[in-house]
Amino acid sequence: MSTTVQCPAASFTITKTDNQTTTVPGATLTYLLSVTNTSQVAATNVTVTDTLPGLVTFLSATDGGVHTSGVVTWSGLSIAAGATKTLVVQTQVSDSAANGTVLTNSAQVAGISAQDTTTVQTTTQSADLSITKSGPSTTLPGGTISYSVNVINNGPATAQNATVTDVIPAGLTFNAASSSGCTLNGGGTSVLCGISSLAAGQTKSFTIVFTVPAGAVCSSTYANTATIASSNDSNSANNTSQTVSTTVQCSQPTFTISKTDGRTTVLPGESLTYQITVTNTSAYTATNVQVTDALPGGVTYVTSSDGGTLNGATVLWTIPSLGAGVSKTIIVIVTVSSTTSDGTILTNIAIAGSATAQDTTTVNTGGSSSSSSSSSSSTCNLSITLTDSKDPVDPEDVYTYTIEVRNNNGTTVNDVDLTQTLDSNVDVLSTTSGGNSDAGNTIRWNDISIGGYSTSTFTTSVRVRYGSEGVTIRSNAFACSTQDSENTYVNGGDVPPPPPPPPPSGGYLTIDKQADRSEAQAGSIIAYTIAVRNQSDVAVGPVTVEDTFSSGDMTVEYADGGSVSGGSIRWDLGTLGANATRLIHYRVRLSDALQHGQTVSNSVQILNGNATDTEQVHIIRYFPQTGLLSRFMTAPADTSAYLQPVTPKKREADAGIPALTWLILLSTGLSGGGLLGRKLLLGF
């Protein structure tokens, strides 16, 4: 009889969890696998596998788990009877996992499986669009109403498929030619402005213009709003703009106008600066106010402020808006012809609406003019730079204008008259250097003297008036037929219009370069001045200037903000205002190795233009003396090689003794009392 020994086999249970039901792209999932030996015998060489889901990346596993092709395997595990073994595996969810993706993970031991599922959930970010709208308070029958619409994305997500809708007020007609970025809808009842996408923090602006019927009822009002909608804007509370009300105004604004050049006589060749002040005396805001100034014969137009243009012998300005009771001062500068006869009366007439103003000035060739405030254009060569200390500003802010007047000639210029004009949206608080301000916001500095190649600086402190939100404050500075202008935007209104496009680069810019000397020694410092001038009536930019030189001839000591690279210096000047000048001052040190008679050249050019200039400096050296005397200026040991004993023979040779004695004394002194000099002296 035989008996078979039976060994009981081990049995197992397995569970698996990541302790969460949802996850997000990029997150880490930690799976816990629990394997329990449910038998009464110890289990050895146990193998456990875990098949990872797609769209996860294996990171790590405990207890020697090995990852291969998406499967983690534990081999040779030992689990005592009734014991539980916990295994851990970490994975990362792919960033590309789509919303709703189910991640299924299966583990096995001895043919027994356990499974865990986790669902990917992505958070959809929304945009938050807001809209503002502004427009005029009054209009005229047959006129237009122009609205500015600004859409702002407050984030955090990019707005998609957004549309501005502006329902047309009854009676108005959409003016497509004057509008920007908008079209009429199919039914003709509203205007639509599309935005395909708008990043967080960005603003999109539109101009919507309607035409008012010629028969519009006086004092009637047009009310208009605009709305914004987007496929992913979750906040509708700020999707409707404020209502803009515009009243039909049938009475025309009225004006007064005054004009003066501040003098009664003038010399041929001198400049005249006419100041024209227009005041809206009505209770309505006037728009597109036309001002004309008919220049007299015998003068030549030089320049004008505020975009004035010359047509024949008439200067024309268009003032975009002039509020009720508000004044506007504009300037025109002319030069009196050198051939104008003595006693000629220059009559100048300016017109605004039905108002006219006249100024007369008599040409006096027999003596000085009645005012010494203007320097002759034939002797005055100035450049002016006008800048503001802050832009943009807020209502009631205080800021400063700085005017730099540069004398581009080497001799002092006297009796210069500097004038600054300001809009009525500011109050003048103070000026420096004796500037006098009048009620029309015009500041004058009279009888200024500026040294050759020198710059004088003048400042004006102003405060922005309350209620000036959204306007552009314009200021101009004039002296000696030269001007510069500065625009300062006041926050709180519409986005300011973009500047006019720059003219073709090159032909409007000039550049001049000058060294502080034409001859210099090797190793010395040379100072250069570069003047970049915009000779057009519009701003030009961006302007980049580069100066090139041989790096072996010189090294840069001071670059005035320029970027030095090898044998060049580059200055990025940004935008150069109309008729403005920018000065650059820099210094270089000449190489010690330069030789006498050598010429050092360096050239400057406007990179986005065709203006260039080259400056040359000639090298000079001071050489030591040569000849017989130089031999006595060396050390005594060297000098003895050139001297021979002298034995007097006759009296007629005595005449040579004083000269030889002088040479010996000089040699002795220069060689510091050397031994040879003392021996020679003892011989006489």
C-alpha positions, 0 to 999 in steps of 0.5 A: 500500500502506498500513500501520496503526500499532498502539499497544499498550494498557496492562494491569493487575493489582489486589490488595486486603487489610486484613491481617486476617481478623477484627475487632470492632465499632467497630474501624478497617479499613485497606484497601491496593489495589495496581494494577500496570501489566503492559504496556510502555507508560505508562498515563494517566487510569486509574480505580480504584473500591473498593466498601465493604461495608455496616456500615462508615463511610468515614473517608479515602482517599489520592491524592484518592480520593472517596467517594460512596454507599459507593464510593471512586473514584480518577480520572486516575491515571498508572502507568508501564509495569511500575510499581505504584500503592498506594492506601489507604482507611480505614473504621470497623466499625459498633458494631451489627455482629453477631458473625459478620458478613462484611465483603466489599470489592471493588476494580476497575481496567479491568474487573479485580477484587480482593476482601477479606473480614473477619469480625466477632467480638464478645467475649461478657462473662460474669457471675461470681455468688457466693452466701453463706448464714447461719442460726442454730446452734440451733432448737427442736422446732416452731420455725423456721429462718430463713436469709439468702441473699446473691447477689453479681455480681462482674462484669464483665457483668450476670447474666441469668436467675439462680436460687437453688436451696435443697434442703429438708432432710429433715423441714423444711417450707417456710414461704412466709409468712415467706420473701421472694422465693422459691417452692416448686418443682413437686415440693416438694423445693426452694425457688427464688428468681429473679433476672431480672438483676443488674448487676455489683457488686450484691447480691440478698438473700433470706430462706428460712424452714423450719418444724421439726416438733414431734417433731424429735429432740433434738440432731439437726442440719439441714444446708442449702446453696444454689446459684446458676446464671445463663445467662451465669455462666462461673465455677461454682466459687463457685456453692455456699454454705457449709453451715449446720448447725442443731442441735435444742435441747430444753432452754430457755434460762434467765435472770436479771434485775435492775432498779434506778432507782438511788434509794430516794426520789423527789419528785412530778413527778420522772422515774425511769429504770429499768435492767433487765439480762437475762442468758442463763445457759444454754449456748444462744443464746436467740431472741425473748426476751420481757421485760415490766415492769409499771409501778406506779400513780402514774407516767406512761410517758415512753419506753423503749429498744430498741423497748419498747412500752407495752400498758396499764400494761406495757412489752414488749420482744422481744430478737431474740437473746441469746447464751449468757452474754450480758447485755442492758440495757434502759431505761424512763423514767417520771414520778411524778405530781405528785398522788402522796401522801407515803409512796407506795411505787412497786413495779416488777416486771420478768420474763424467762422465769421470772426476776423482779426488783423495785424499790421507790421511796418518794415523799417530798413533805416534802423533797428526793429521795434523789438529786439526779441527775434534774432535774424535768420541769417545769423541764428542757427538754433535747434529746439527739443521740447519734452514732457516729464510724464505721458500719459497724465491724469486730470489735476496732475502736475508735470514739467515741460523742458525746452533745450535750445542749442546754438549750432554756431561757434559764436554767441547769438544774442536777442533770441526770443523763445515762445512756448504755447500750450492748450487751454487744458492746463494751467501754467504754475511756474517757469524758469529763467524769467519766462512770462506767461499770459492768459492765453497760455503763451510763455515768452523768454525775451532777449536770450543769449546763447554761447557758441555750440552751447545749450540753454534749458528752460522749463515750464510747470503746469497742472492738468485741468479737471475735466480734461479726460481723454484729450491730447494736450499740445505744446509748441516751442518756437525760436528763430524760425525753428520749432518743436512740438510735444503731445501729452495724452490725458487718461480717462477718455478714448484711446488716442489716435495713432501718430501719422505714418512716418514719411519715407526714411532718409530724405527727411533726416540730416546728420552732421558730425564735428570733432572738438579739434582737427589735430591731436596727439596720440593717446589724447581724448577727442570729443565728438558731437553728432546732430541728427535733424528731422527737416519734415513736418511729421515725426520720423521713426524709428531712427538708428544712428551708427558711428564706425571707426577702426578699433585699432585707432581709438577706444570709446571713453563715453558713449552717451547711451550708445551700444559699443561693439568692436569698431562701432557705436549704435544709438537707437533714438526712437521717434524724432519729432517734426522739425526736431534735433537730437544731439549726441556727445561722445568721447574717444581716446586715440591709440598711443601707437598712432604716428605723426602725420597719420589721419584718423577717420570715422564716419556716422550714418543714419541706418534707416536713411541715406544721411552720412558724415565723416570727420578726420583728425590729424595726428601730431607728435612732438619729437626730441631735438636732433643734431650736435646739441642732442648729443650733450643731452645724454648721460655722461658716459655717452657724451664722452664719445663725442668730445675731443680735448681742446688745446688753445694755440692762438689768441684769435681762437679765444672768440670760440671759448664762450660758445664752447663754455656755454655748451659745456655748462648746458651739457653739465646741467642736463646730465645732472652734474656728471663727472665728465662735465666737471672735468671739462670745467676744470680745463678752463 
